[in-house]
Amino acid sequence: MKKPDKIRPVLKPGNNPGSDSIPAAGTPAGPSEGMKRRKFLGMGLLGFAGLSLPLTASAKGGNAVTEFVSEALNLQNSSRQSDSFEEKIKMLQAALAKKDYRLARALTNSLRISEVQAQHEHETFGTPVVGASQFGLVSSLPASWKGWANGWKYYKVVGMEEKAGIKRKGEPVEVLLSFQSGQVQSLAREIRVAEIKDGLLTEVISQVFSEVRRGDEKICKLMFLADNNGSEKKNYLVFYGNPDAELPSYKTDLLVRGEGYGLDIENEHFIAYLSKQTGQLAKMVLKREHWLEIYSGGQGHGEPAGIDWAHDYVSEDGFQKMRISLWDECPDFEVVKGPICTIIRRWGFPYSPLHPLFAPARLNVDIEYRFYAGLPYFHKFGKMTAVKQFEPAALRDDEWVITGQSFTDLVWMGPDEKLRSGEVPADMRDKLWGIGFYNKDTRDSFIGLFLEHRADGLPELAHNGSPQLYYKWHGQIWSRYPVPKDVKTIPAGAVLHQKNVYITIPFTPADGPAQIEALRKELLSPMAGTSSVLPKTAAAKENPGKLARAGEAQDARISKALIWKALGDVKDPQLYKADISIADLGFVYDINVRGSVVTVTLAMPHRGRPLGEYFAHSSNVVHSTVSKTIMEAIYELPGVKKVIMEQTWYPLWTSNLITDTGRKKLGLD
């Protein structure tokens, strides 16, 4: 089986050099090949590698967890082919009553799988910026634009207005879009984004992720790079509806190596190393002339050391410290990879130093890193949700420890948004919105800005964490304790929110503060997409080149429509009576035709069936209809000289990929 190259300068969305995988079309992004598994609760997802339960009160007055479970109870794939969530709960209760813990563990695993599937089928991401009914026909565009976009049938218009008067260059913008399912096969394959500038259409780098099917709509998150001179209103065309489109390739400096959440992430400014055990940021290399490595040495507290130590809390009466850095592996996680952004999201309950003897389910911690192409910073989003009322002796939501003497000076920012050097005055220690370090000789720096720091169900948080240059011979540290000192009880349903950015720019006292202050203003006023329409007076100029790559505008030497039709004869005989093909199951992520060579990118449904060659060479027939192997089906087409099958695990296959025909055959609708 031919595998993609380990290192590629040109990336398809969701794929990165070193990931040893090819991205999928028509599926949410997911863990890379070889992802880690829970020992007995294992199932990957969305990414999705688990289930994140919202714990806020619903508009109906109930609890969102209860409503989510209720949705799961109603998810009946087929009463004859699966068992409901409700039935499994009853079986679990019965097993526990009998003290049959092995059966209880098996049922817990099965419940988790049902929860994951419920998330695949029901999770919502909010209201799309542009709805499914809002679209135009490419055939209605001016002749020059229509010719440039030949091969695509539909478009949506996304408006972008810069309101802060700040010039932007390649700013990542994320929008949620909805499409009529009958108009598109795969959003990951088909979507292209073009900027309208001076009457010309210019393709911009884009990234599709979190693609799901909801009823007769397909929904996805779309990220693309936007320029703006400040206070400009601009329109972008999102093209789709091209069954011949292939997964796009874009040049990027964002390189990702590794499996699951234990990734090494590199761009032109730094390399970030995430712990292979916990996913915490273990160390960084600042890619300047010194290639400074910032790390936390030693053995920590018996767990692997890292520079990011949050989040944690000390239990009642100061008995023990519960930490996510004590995870033996992430309880749940999602990974999204692409040419613009790599997202690593992890969540679960912090572990005890004596786990699993003590395993309280009190504070669910949800952490997300976002690393970007070409930018000297990364984001960290955090949410701590109290599942039940409890009384922590202490609680932290941001702590960074750096070993050695990499930096010589402290910096901090108060409510006035001015960056200053030196010690933090006593009256400012609970009013900080930025903290960090720099080296006056090497100009290296590491600075954190608190863009959002608030709580639901608690008084205003303390914005503390004064930086220190020397910490018990360790090095630099800051540590934030957000709960006000007079608050002793965290009520059930309370949520602590944070959005931080960590910056690594060459810093001098002369120009560094102004750069950081300007960046903070920019990050606090991100551009946001809106629904828009093309002005009737829009001037259209003749575009050089074409949007389509070779083979994407019905110009392939071998018809892709015939290839897809042929793959309809490649059945999955393990589904004895469904008579369903790998195409309708959504296993085929991409088809590439170059001359007489056809390359099929194939996913398998789960790692219990790891061998895609089964469909390529040895699919057998156990039902009465025609079934062929991939090779048999495609080699029968005129002009085909060579067929290559490439198997991928990224993004992970989900039920969102099954076609309408496939869902009917499986009894899902």
C-alpha positions in Angstrom: 0.0 0.0 0.0 1.4 3.3 -1.0 1.6 5.9 1.8 1.8 9.7 1.6 5.2 11.3 2.1 6.3 12.0 5.6 7.3 15.6 4.8 5.4 17.7 2.2 5.8 21.4 1.5 2.3 21.4 0.0 -0.6 20.3 2.3 -4.1 19.2 1.9 -6.4 20.6 4.6 -6.2 18.6 7.7 -2.9 17.0 6.7 0.6 18.0 7.8 4.1 16.8 7.1 4.9 14.0 9.5 1.3 13.1 10.2 1.7 10.0 7.9 -1.9 10.5 6.8 -4.2 12.0 4.2 -7.1 14.2 5.2 -10.7 13.2 4.7 -13.5 14.8 2.8 -16.9 15.1 4.3 -16.0 14.4 7.9 -15.1 16.4 11.0 -11.3 16.6 11.6 -9.9 14.0 13.9 -7.0 12.4 15.7 -4.0 11.4 13.5 -3.0 7.9 12.6 -2.0 5.8 15.6 -4.1 7.9 18.1 -4.0 6.8 21.7 -6.9 5.0 23.2 -8.5 4.8 26.6 -7.7 1.4 28.1 -11.3 0.3 28.4 -13.3 3.4 27.5 -11.7 4.0 24.2 -13.2 5.6 21.2 -11.9 8.4 19.1 -13.8 11.3 17.5 -13.8 14.6 15.4 -11.8 14.6 15.6 -14.1 13.5 18.1 -12.4 11.4 20.7 -15.1 11.6 23.3 -18.0 13.5 24.7 -18.0 17.0 26.2 -21.2 17.7 28.2 -22.4 21.3 28.5 -23.2 22.0 32.1 -25.0 25.3 31.9 -28.7 25.8 32.6 -30.8 25.5 29.4 -33.4 28.0 28.2 -36.1 25.5 29.1 -35.1 25.7 32.7 -33.6 22.2 32.8 -30.0 21.0 32.8 -28.2 20.8 29.5 -26.7 17.5 30.5 -30.2 16.0 31.1 -31.4 17.3 27.7 -28.3 15.9 26.0 -28.8 12.4 27.6 -32.5 12.7 26.5 -31.3 13.2 23.0 -29.0 10.2 23.3 -32.0 8.1 24.5 -33.9 9.0 21.4 -31.0 8.0 19.1 -32.2 4.7 17.8 -30.0 3.7 15.0 -32.0 0.5 14.7 -33.7 -1.2 17.7 -32.7 -4.5 16.2 -29.1 -3.6 15.5 -28.2 -1.7 18.7 -29.3 -1.1 22.2 -30.5 2.3 23.5 -28.7 4.4 26.0 -31.6 3.9 28.4 -31.3 0.1 28.2 -27.6 0.2 28.8 -28.1 2.4 31.9 -30.5 -0.2 33.3 -28.1 -3.0 32.6 -25.3 -1.0 34.2 -27.3 -0.4 37.4 -28.1 -4.1 37.5 -24.5 -5.1 37.1 -23.4 -2.7 39.9 -26.1 -4.1 42.1 -24.7 -7.6 41.6 -21.1 -6.2 42.0 -20.3 -7.5 38.6 -17.7 -4.9 38.0 -16.2 -6.4 34.9 -19.6 -6.3 33.2 -20.1 -2.8 34.5 -16.9 -1.7 32.9 -17.9 -3.3 29.6 -21.3 -1.5 29.8 -19.6 1.8 30.7 -17.5 1.4 27.5 -20.7 0.7 25.5 -22.4 3.8 27.0 -19.5 5.9 26.0 -19.7 4.7 22.5 -23.4 5.6 22.4 -22.5 9.0 23.8 -19.9 9.6 21.1 -22.4 8.5 18.4 -25.0 10.8 19.8 -22.5 13.6 19.6 -21.8 12.8 15.9 -25.5 12.9 15.1 -26.7 15.7 17.3 -24.0 18.2 18.4 -24.8 21.7 17.4 -22.2 24.5 16.8 -24.6 27.5 16.8 -26.3 29.5 14.1 -24.6 29.5 10.7 -23.4 32.9 9.5 -24.8 32.0 6.0 -27.7 29.5 5.9 -28.4 26.7 3.5 -30.9 28.7 1.6 -28.5 31.6 1.0 -26.6 30.8 -2.2 -26.1 31.8 -5.8 -25.4 30.1 -9.1 -22.0 30.4 -10.6 -23.7 30.6 -14.0 -25.2 33.9 -12.9 -21.9 35.6 -12.2 -20.2 37.9 -14.6 -18.6 36.0 -17.5 -15.0 36.6 -16.4 -15.7 35.2 -12.9 -17.9 32.4 -14.2 -15.1 31.2 -16.5 -12.5 31.5 -13.7 -14.7 29.3 -11.4 -15.6 26.8 -14.1 -16.4 23.4 -12.5 -18.2 24.8 -9.5 -22.0 25.3 -9.5 -22.8 27.3 -6.4 -21.4 30.1 -4.3 -22.1 31.9 -1.0 -21.1 35.4 -0.1 -19.4 36.0 3.2 -18.9 39.7 4.2 -16.0 40.8 6.3 -15.9 44.3 7.9 -13.0 45.6 9.9 -14.4 47.9 12.6 -11.4 48.8 14.7 -9.4 50.7 12.1 -6.5 48.2 12.3 -4.7 46.9 9.3 -4.8 43.1 9.1 -2.5 40.8 7.2 -3.5 37.1 6.8 -5.7 37.1 9.8 -7.4 33.7 10.4 -11.2 34.1 10.3 -13.6 31.4 11.2 -17.2 31.2 10.1 -20.0 28.6 10.4 -21.8 27.8 7.2 -24.7 25.6 6.2 -25.4 24.0 2.8 -28.2 22.0 1.2 -27.0 18.4 1.2 -28.2 17.9 -2.3 -25.8 20.6 -3.6 -22.6 19.1 -2.3 -20.9 15.7 -1.8 -18.0 16.8 0.4 -17.4 20.2 1.8 -13.8 19.3 2.6 -13.1 18.5 -1.0 -15.3 21.1 -2.8 -15.0 24.3 -0.9 -12.8 27.1 -2.3 -12.6 30.7 -1.0 -11.9 33.7 -3.2 -11.4 37.3 -2.3 -13.0 40.0 -4.4 -10.4 42.8 -4.9 -10.5 45.5 -7.6 -12.8 43.4 -9.7 -10.6 40.3 -9.6 -11.2 37.0 -7.8 -8.1 35.6 -6.0 -8.2 32.3 -4.1 -7.2 32.5 -0.5 -6.0 29.6 1.7 -8.9 28.0 3.5 -9.5 25.1 5.9 -12.7 23.1 6.4 -13.3 21.2 9.7 -16.1 20.0 11.9 -18.2 18.9 8.9 -21.5 17.3 9.9 -24.8 16.2 8.4 -27.9 17.5 10.0 -31.2 16.5 8.3 -31.1 17.8 4.7 -28.2 20.2 5.5 -24.4 19.9 5.7 -22.7 22.2 8.1 -19.0 23.0 8.6 -16.6 25.4 10.1 -14.6 27.3 7.5 -11.4 29.1 8.3 -9.6 31.3 5.8 -6.9 34.0 5.8 -8.2 37.6 5.3 -6.4 40.9 4.6 -7.8 44.3 5.4 -6.4 47.8 5.3 -8.5 48.8 8.3 -12.2 49.9 8.3 -12.8 48.1 5.0 -15.8 46.1 4.0 -14.9 43.2 1.8 -16.7 40.2 0.3 -15.5 36.7 -0.2 -17.0 34.1 -2.4 -17.3 30.5 -1.1 -17.5 28.2 -4.0 -18.9 24.6 -3.7 -20.8 22.1 -5.7 -18.1 20.4 -7.8 -18.1 16.6 -7.6 -14.8 16.5 -9.5 -13.0 18.7 -6.9 -10.1 17.1 -5.0 -8.8 17.8 -1.5 -7.0 21.1 -2.1 -3.3 21.6 -1.4 -1.9 24.8 0.0 1.6 25.8 0.9 2.1 26.5 4.6 4.8 26.9 7.2 2.6 25.1 9.8 4.1 21.6 10.2 2.7 18.9 12.5 4.5 15.7 13.6 3.3 13.0 15.9 0.1 11.1 16.7 -3.0 11.9 18.6 -2.5 14.9 21.0 1.2 14.3 21.6 2.2 16.6 18.7 5.2 18.7 17.7 3.9 21.8 16.0 6.2 24.1 14.1 5.9 27.4 12.2 8.4 30.0 11.2 8.6 31.5 14.7 8.7 28.5 17.1 8.4 24.8 17.7 5.9 23.7 20.4 6.3 20.2 21.9 3.1 18.7 23.5 3.5 16.0 26.1 2.9 12.5 24.6 1.3 11.6 27.9 -1.0 14.5 28.7 -1.0 16.9 25.7 0.2 19.7 27.9 2.7 22.1 26.4 6.0 20.6 27.5 8.6 22.9 25.9 9.1 25.4 23.1 12.0 26.4 20.9 12.0 30.1 19.8 13.4 30.0 16.3 15.6 33.0 16.2 19.4 33.1 15.9 19.7 31.5 19.4 17.0 28.9 19.0 16.3 29.3 22.7 14.7 26.3 24.3 12.2 27.1 27.1 11.4 24.1 29.3 10.7 23.0 32.8 13.5 20.7 34.0 13.5 18.0 36.6 10.7 15.5 37.4 8.0 17.9 38.5 6.0 16.3 41.3 6.4 12.8 40.0 4.7 13.6 36.7 6.3 14.6 33.5 7.5 18.2 33.7 6.2 20.9 31.3 6.1 24.7 31.0 2.2 24.8 31.2 1.1 23.5 34.6 -2.6 24.6 34.6 -5.3 23.7 35.4 -5.6 22.3 38.9 -7.2 22.7 42.3 -6.5 21.7 45.9 -9.2 19.7 47.4 -11.1 20.4 50.7 -9.0 21.2 53.7 -5.9 21.2 51.5 -5.8 17.4 51.4 -4.4 16.9 47.9 -3.8 18.7 44.6 -5.9 17.5 41.6 -4.1 18.2 38.3 -4.7 17.6 34.6 -0.9 17.2 34.4 -1.4 13.9 36.3 -3.4 12.4 33.5 -1.9 9.1 32.3 -3.5 10.0 29.0 -6.1 12.5 28.0 -9.6 11.3 29.0 -11.1 12.9 25.9 -9.6 15.0 23.1 -10.1 16.4 19.7 -7.5 17.3 17.1 -8.0 19.4 14.0 -5.1 19.9 11.6 -4.9 22.0 8.5 -2.8 24.5 6.6 -4.0 27.5 8.7 -4.5 26.2 12.2 -3.9 23.1 14.4 -6.3 22.7 17.3 -5.8 20.4 20.2 -8.7 20.2 22.6 -8.7 18.1 25.8 -11.1 17.7 28.6 -11.9 15.7 31.7 -11.6 15.7 35.5 -8.2 16.3 37.1 -6.5 13.3 38.6 -5.4 12.7 42.2 -1.8 11.9 43.0 -3.2 8.6 44.1 -5.5 8.0 41.2 -7.8 6.0 40.9 -8.2 5.6 44.7 -9.6 9.1 44.7 -11.5 10.1 41.6 -13.8 13.0 42.3 -16.1 14.3 39.5 -16.3 17.9 40.6 -14.6 20.2 38.2 -14.5 19.4 34.5 -11.5 21.1 32.8 -11.7 21.8 29.1 -8.5 23.1 27.4 -7.9 24.1 23.8 -4.6 25.1 22.2 -4.6 26.8 18.8 -1.4 27.2 16.8 -1.4 29.1 13.5 0.6 29.3 10.3 2.9 32.3 10.1 2.0 33.9 13.5 4.3 34.4 16.5 1.7 33.5 19.0 -0.8 30.8 20.0 -4.1 30.8 21.8 -5.2 28.9 24.8 -8.9 28.6 25.7 -9.9 27.3 29.0 -13.2 26.4 30.7 -13.6 25.0 34.3 -17.1 23.8 35.0 -18.3 22.8 38.5 -20.3 19.7 38.1 -21.2 19.7 41.8 -20.8 22.2 44.7 -17.4 21.8 46.4 -15.0 23.8 48.5 -11.5 23.9 47.1 -8.7 25.1 49.2 -7.2 26.7 46.1 -7.7 26.7 42.3 -5.5 27.8 39.4 -6.3 28.4 35.8 -2.9 29.6 34.5 0.6 28.7 35.5 3.9 28.7 33.5 7.3 27.5 34.8 10.5 28.0 32.8 13.7 26.5 34.1 17.0 28.3 33.9 17.8 32.0 33.4 16.5 32.5 29.9 15.1 36.0 30.7 16.4 39.0 32.5 13.4 41.2 33.0 9.7 41.1 33.9 6.8 42.7 32.0 3.1 43.2 33.1 0.0 45.0 31.9 -2.8 46.5 34.0 -6.3 47.6 33.2 -5.0 50.6 31.3 -3.6 48.1 28.6 -0.1 49.6 28.9 2.8 47.2 29.1 5.4 48.0 31.8 8.7 46.5 33.0 9.7 45.6 36.5 7.9 44.3 39.6 4.2 44.5 39.8 3.0 47.1 42.4 1.0 45.7 45.3 -2.2 47.6 44.2 -2.1 46.0 40.8 -1.5 42.3 41.7 -5.2 41.4 41.2 -5.7 43.6 38.2 -3.3 42.1 35.6 -4.2 41.5 32.0 -0.7 40.6 30.8 2.5 39.1 32.2 5.8 37.8 30.9 9.5 37.9 30.5 12.1 39.2 28.1 15.9 39.1 27.8 17.4 42.6 27.3 20.5 41.1 25.6 19.1 38.4 23.3 15.7 40.1 22.8 13.9 36.7 23.4 10.5 37.0 25.1 7.6 35.0 26.3 4.5 37.1 27.2 1.0 36.0 28.1 -2.1 38.3 27.6 -5.4 37.6 29.2 -8.0 38.5 26.5 -10.9 37.1 28.4 -11.2 36.1 32.0 -14.6 35.9 33.6 -16.9 33.5 35.4 -20.6 32.5 35.4 -22.0 32.0 38.9 -19.1 33.6 40.8 -18.1 37.2 41.6 -15.6 38.9 39.4 -12.4 36.9 39.2 -9.0 38.1 40.4 -6.7 38.7 37.5 -3.5 38.0 39.3 -0.3 35.9 38.7 2.6 38.4 39.1 5.6 37.0 37.3 8.8 36.1 39.2 12.3 35.8 37.8 13.6 33.4 40.5 11.5 30.6 41.9 13.3 28.2 44.3 16.2 27.9 41.9 13.8 26.8 39.2 13.7 29.9 37.0 10.8 32.0 35.8 7.2 31.5 36.9 3.7 33.0 37.0 0.7 31.4 38.6 -2.8 32.7 38.6 -5.4 32.0 41.4 -8.6 33.5 40.0 -11.2 32.8 42.7 -11.5 35.8 45.1 -10.1 35.0 48.6 -13.5 35.5 50.3 -15.2 32.9 48.1 -14.9 29.5 49.8 -17.6 27.5 47.9 -17.8 26.9 44.2 -21.5 26.3 43.4 -22.7 23.7 41.0 -22.9 25.0 37.5 -20.3 27.7 38.0 -18.0 28.2 35.0 -14.6 29.9 34.8 -13.8 31.1 31.3 -10.4 32.2 29.9 -9.0 33.1 26.5 -5.2 33.7 26.6 -2.6 34.4 24.0 1.1 33.7 24.4 3.5 35.7 22.3 7.2 35.1 21.3 8.4 38.2 19.5 11.9 39.8 19.5 11.4 42.3 22.3 13.2 45.5 23.3 12.1 48.0 25.9 12.0 50.6 23.1 9.6 49.0 20.7 8.3 45.9 22.4 5.6 47.4 24.5 4.0 49.2 21.6 4.0 46.0 19.5 2.3 44.0 22.3 -0.3 46.7 23.0 -1.2 46.9 19.3 -1.4 43.2 19.0 -3.7 43.0 22.1 -6.1 45.6 20.5 -6.1 43.6 17.3 -6.8 40.3 19.1 -9.6 41.9 21.1 -11.3 43.1 17.9 -11.2 40.1 15.5 -12.9 40.3 12.2 -16.1 38.4 12.0 -17.9 37.1 9.0 -21.5 38.0 8.1 -24.0 37.1 5.4 -23.7 39.4 2.4 -24.7 39.8 -1.2 -22.7 40.9 -4.2 -23.3 44.6 -5.1 -25.1 44.9 -8.4 -22.6 47.4 -9.5 -19.6 45.2 -8.8 -17.1 45.4 -11.6 -15.7 42.1 -12.7 -12.3 41.9 -14.5 -10.8 39.0 -16.4 -9.0 36.7 -14.0 -5.6 35.2 -14.9 -5.6 31.4 -14.5 -8.4 29.3 -13.2 -9.7 28.2 -9.8 -9.7 24.5 -10.8 -6.6 22.4 -10.7 -6.0 19.7 -13.3 -8.8 17.2 -13.3 -11.3 19.4 -11.3 -13.4 20.9 -14.1 -14.7 17.7 -15.8 -11.4 17.6 -17.7 -9.9 14.5 -16.3 -8.8 11.9 -18.9 -10.9 9.3 -17.0 -14.4 10.5 -15.9 -14.6 10.8 -12.1 -18.3 10.3 -12.3 -17.7 6.8 -13.8 -15.1 6.1 -11.1 -17.6 7.0 -8.3 -20.2 4.8 -10.1 -17.8 1.9 -10.3 -17.0 2.2 -6.6 -20.8 1.7 -6.0 -20.1 -1.9 -6.9 -17.5 -2.3 -4.1 -19.7 -3.6 -1.2 -18.9 -4.2 2.4 -19.9 -7.8 2.8 -19.6 -7.6 6.6 -22.9 -5.8 6.5 -24.6 -9.0 5.2 -28.0 -7.7 4.2 -27.5 -4.0 3.8 -26.0 -4.4 0.2 -24.1 -1.1 0.7 -21.0 0.2 -1.0 -17.9 1.8 0.3 -19.0 5.0 -1.5 -22.4 5.1 0.3 -20.7 4.3 3.6 -18.4 7.4 3.0 -15.2 5.4 3.1 -13.9 7.1 0.0 -12.4 10.4 0.9 -10.8 11.5 -2.4 -10.3 10.5 -6.1 -7.4 11.8 -8.0 -6.9 11.2 -11.7 -3.5 12.0 -13.3 -3.4 10.8 -16.9 -4.1 7.1 -16.8 -3.4 6.8 -13.1 -6.3 6.8 -10.6 -5.6 7.2 -6.8 -8.3 6.5 -4.3 -7.9 7.7 -0.7 -9.8 5.3 1.5 -10.7 5.4 5.2 -11.7 2.5 7.4 -14.6 2.8 9.8 -12.6 2.1 13.0 -9.3 0.5 14.1 -10.9 -2.8 14.7 -10.8 -3.1 10.9 -7.3 -1.7 10.1 -6.8 -3.2 6.6 -8.1 -1.2 3.7 -6.4 -3.6 1.4 -9.4 -5.8 2.1 -11.5 -3.6 -0.2 -8.7 -3.0 -2.6 -7.9 -6.7 -3.4 -10.0 -9.2 -1.6 -13.6 -8.1 -0.9 -15.7 -11.2 -0.9 -19.3 -11.7 -1.8 -21.8 -12.9 0.7 -25.0 -11.4 -0.7 -26.7 -11.9 -4.0 -25.8 -8.6 -5.7 -22.7 -7.7 -7.6 -19.6 -6.9 -5.5 -16.1 -6.1 -6.7 -12.8 -5.1 -5.3 -11.6 -1.5 -5.8 -9.0 -2.7 -8.3 -11.5 -4.8 -10.2 -14.1 -2.0 -10.4 -11.7 0.7 -11.6 -9.5 -1.3 -13.9 -12.6 -2.2 -15.9 -12.9 1.5 -16.9 -11.5 2.5 -20.3 -8.2 4.2 -20.1 -7.1 3.2 -16.6 -3.5 1.9 -16.6 -2.8 2.0 -12.9 -4.9 2.2 -9.7 -3.4 3.2 -6.3 -5.2 2.9 -3.0 -4.0 5.1 -0.1 -5.5 4.4 3.3 -5.9 7.1 5.9 -7.1 7.4 9.5 -7.4 11.2 9.5 -9.9 12.6 9.9 -11.6 9.7 11.7 -14.6 8.3 9.8 -18.0 9.1 11.4 -21.6 8.5 10.5 -21.8 12.0 9.1 -20.1 10.6 5.9 -22.8 8.1 5.1 -24.9 9.2 2.0 -28.7 9.5 2.1 -28.9 6.2 0.2 -26.6 4.6 2.7 -28.6 5.8 5.7 -31.7 4.3 4.2 -30.0 1.0 3.6 -28.8 1.0 7.2 -32.2 2.0 8.6 -30.9 5.3 10.1 -33.6 7.5 8.8 
